[in-house]
Amino acid sequence: MVRFLIVWSVFSAKDCVDKLYALRRVFSRSGSFVLRKILRYGHLPTLLIIARALCALGLAGRDVRRQNAVATANYRCLTGDKGRINAVWIAVRRRLLEEAATRGKNRRLRREIRRCARQLDAVVAPLHQARTPYILAPLHTVSDVLAGMVGARVTPGSAGVVISSSAERYTAEARALYGERLSWCSIHQHSNFLASELASLITDVAVGERNMIIFPDITPDYTQQAEGALVAKLPCRLFGRPARLHSGVVRLAGVISAQVIFYHLSYRRGLRIHIHPPVAAKQSAAALPGVIEQTLRQYPQEWLLWHSHSLYFINH
């Protein structure tokens, strides 16, 4: 009888746990549905003000809050400024904006994306008409998803995003979600399919059929952790000290003699784009550190990678 009660208790407890997890999934799906409706029809700047106030109350997760200390220490060490980086809010705002632009289909935000794309196209279209190859190089500010959506809308209206790893996670369903003609390929991952995708993208860019989007400010240690191997790094000086940048954009620009168009997004009661003049492939290595440093100094609360421990000062 005792053995029966023990077995019965174990299975009853397991059944309760399963029911709790099922209930949690239901509430999670319901909450996501409600959030998307709010982000679709709500006044986005007001919603972000409310979300920031909730963040200030400490409702974010502990792991995210810990990033504040690392981000602020990195910022103060590099710039000498006494300010603080609110990594929690940067992460929360990114998530909300991406949900609003994709699943939420917020009309205001989508108009702002189109406006940013028109401004970028004013720089891109003349190069395309002159049959001059170019590469779009957005920095990790506000949201890499929104930066990609902007880049996909400019002439010729299709783009491939080059990332460091895990390109296979972007399925057809994910691509359809963004509502743009976007594809993804990896610059490092060992896969014949992904390698052929990158080769195809390079060819398309050379003849002006697609845009290439690559984020030049990805930190080298991130790529090393993602791939488990050392990658090519570009030695330079950043914030007055020796540094190493990921060399992907410089190498790819050199392959097709492409102009590099650096840009980044910011958000001040609306999405904005900041575009640098095109840089020739041979000058891209010299220009890249200045572009990154200028952006981090002028828009520190927009940058997504402050919490990376090594940043660009990895020791090999």
N, C-alpha and C positions, 0 to 999 in steps of 0.2 A: 504493500500500500504506500509506503514511504517513497519507494522507487517510482511508483506511478505518479505521485504528487510532484516529485522533482522533475520528471520528464514533462509532465503537463505544464509545470511552471515555466520551464525553459521554452517550450513551444508557444505558450501564451505570451511570454515576454517578447519573443521574436515576432509574433504576429502583431503585437502592439507597436513595436519598432517599425515594422513594414508599413503599418497603417499611418504612423506619424510621418514617415518619409513620403508616402503617397500624398498625404494631406499637404505636406510642405511643397511638393511639386505642383499641386493644384494651385496653392496660394501664389507660388512663384510665377506660374503661367498667367494667373489672373492679374497679379501685380504688373507683369511686363505688358499685358494687354492694356491695362489702364494707363500705364506710363506712356505708351506709344500714342494713345488717343490724346493725352494731355499735351505731348510734344507736337502732335500734328496740328491741333486746333488752338493751343494756347499761345499767348504772347511771349515769344521766346526770351527776350531780354528780361522780362519780369520773372519768368520761371527760373532763369539763371540766378537772379538776385535772391530769390527764395532758397534755391539750392545752396548758394554760398553761405547764407545765414545758417542753414542747417549744418553745413560743414563746420562752421565756427562753433557750434554747440558740441562738437566732438563726436558726431554720429558715424563718422567714417571708421573703417576697420583699423585695428591696431597696426597691422603690417603696413598699411598705407601711411598712417601717421608717422611711423618711424622713418619714412623716406624724407620727411620734412627736415630732420636733423642733418642727414647726409647732404641733401640738396642745399640747405642754407650754409653748411660748412664749405661746400665746394664753391658756392657763389662768393662768399666772403674771402676765401683764400685766393681766388683768381682775380677778383675785381678790387679788393680792398674796401668794398662798400660795407656798411654796417646793417644793411637791410636783410630781410628774411625772404626765403622762397617758400611759397605755399604749395608744396608738392601735392597735398591732398586735393586742393581745389583745382589745380592743373589737371589732375587725373580725372576728377569727377566731371569737370566741364568738358573734357575731351569725350568722355563716354556719353554724356547727354547730347552733345552736338552731333556725334556720329549716329546716335539713335534717331535724333530729329531729322537728320539728312537722309537716312536710309529707310529704316522701317517706319519711322514716323512721317516721312515725306512732308516735313514742315515747309509750307509754301514760301514763307519769308526767307528762311535759310537757303532754300533752293534758288530763289531769286538772287540772293547775295553770292552764291556760288557761280551763277551765270554771269553776274556783273564782274566778279574777279576774273573769270575766264575771258571775258571780252577785253579786259585790261591787259591780260597776258597775251592774248591773241594779237593785240596791236604791236607787240614786239616779235611774235613768232611768225605771223603771216608774211611780212616782207622777206624773211629768211627763206620761208617755204617757197615763195614765188620766185626767188632768186636761185632756187635749188641748192641752197647752202645747208648742209646737215647741221642739226643742233640737238642738244640734249637738255631736257628740263631737269633742274636740280633743286627741288624744294628742300628746305630745312625742316627738322622735326619741331615745328611750332603748332600750337593749338590742336591739330589732328593730322596725322599722316593720311588718313582716309580722305578727309576733305581736300588735302593738297593733291591727292591723286585724282579726285573727281574734277577738280579745277583743270588739271593738266590734260585730262581725257577730253575736255570740251573744246580745246583750241584746235586750230588747223593741224592736221586733216580730220580731226574728230575721232581718233582712235589712239590708244596708248598701251604700252607695256611697262609695268613697274618691275624694276630689278631690285630684288631684296636679297638679304644675306642668306636666308635659309627658310625651310618649311614652305616653299612655294606651292606644294601639293595640297595644302589646306584650303587654298582658294578654289573651291569647286565652281561648277557652272551656276549652282544655286547662289553662291556667295557673289559671283560676278553680276548676276541678274539683280541682286539686292541693291547694288550701287546704282543701277540704272544708267550705267555708262559703258562705253566700249573699252573695257579694261581687261587686261590679262596680266599674269604674274610669272616671273621666272627667277631663278636663283643664280647668283654669280659664283657660288662656291659649292653648292650641294652636288654630290656625286650621283648623277642620274643621267642616263643617255637622253631621256625625254626632255628633261629640263635643260640640258646642254643644247639640244636641237632647238628648243624654244628661244634660248638666248641668241643663238646664231641666226635664227629666222628674224628675231627682233632687230638685230644689228643690220641685217640686209634691208629690212623694211625702212629703217631710219635713214639709211644711206640713200635710198631712192625717194624718200619723202612720203611713204605710205602710212607710217605710224610714228608716234612720238615715243621716245624713251624717257622714262621717269626714274631717276635714281637719287636717293637721299645721301648727300655727300657728308653729312655730319654724324653718321652712325659711328659709335665708338668702337675702336679696334678690339677691345676686350670683350665686347658683346659678341662680335663675330667669332672670336676665338672660343668663347664659352659655348656658343651655339653649334659650332662645327667641330670642336675638339682639336683644332690644329691652328698653327700660326698662319696668318694671312699677310699679304703684302701691305706694308704701311708706308705712308709718305712722311719723311722727316721734315719738320718745319719748326717755327717758333710761334707760340700762341700765348697771349698774355705775358709776353716777355720771357718765356721759359721754353726749353726744348720740349717738343711734343711730337706725336705721331698720329696722323690722320689716316682713315681708310682711303686707299688709293683707287677705288673702283671707278669713280667718275672721271678721274684723270686718265686712267688706262683706256676706258671705253671711248672717251673723246678722241684720244690719240689714234685709235683703230680706224676711225672713219673721218678724222680731221674735222670734228664737229665743234661748233660754237657751243658754249655752255651758258645756259640762262639760269642763274641763281634767283630764287624767290622764296619768300616765306609768308605765312598768314599771321594775322593778329585778330583779336576780337575785342572790340570796344563798343558795346551795344550794337554790334553788327560785325559781320566778317569782312576783313580787309586784306588786300594783298600788297606786298612790297617787292618790287622787281628791280634787280640789278641789270645794268647794260650787259649785253652778250659778251662773253670772253672767249677768245680764240683758244683752241686746244692746247697750244704751246704755252699759253700764259695761265692756264687753269690751275696748275699746281701752285703758282705764286699767288694767285688771287684767292684761292680757297681759304687759307687761314684768316685773311682779313675779313672775308664775308662772314665766317663763323663768329669771329670775335666781335665784330660790329653788331651782329644780330643779338648775341648774348648780352652785350652791354646795354643796348637800347631797348630790348624786349625780353628782359630776364624772366618775367612772369608768364611768358608764352611758351618757353622752351620745355620740351617734354623729358629731357634726359639728364637733368641736374642730379638725380638720385643715383646715377651710375658712379660706382666707387672710384674707378681709375680715370674716368673721362678719357682724355687724350694723352695721358702721361704714363702709359704702361711702359715697363722697364725692359722691353726687348723688341 
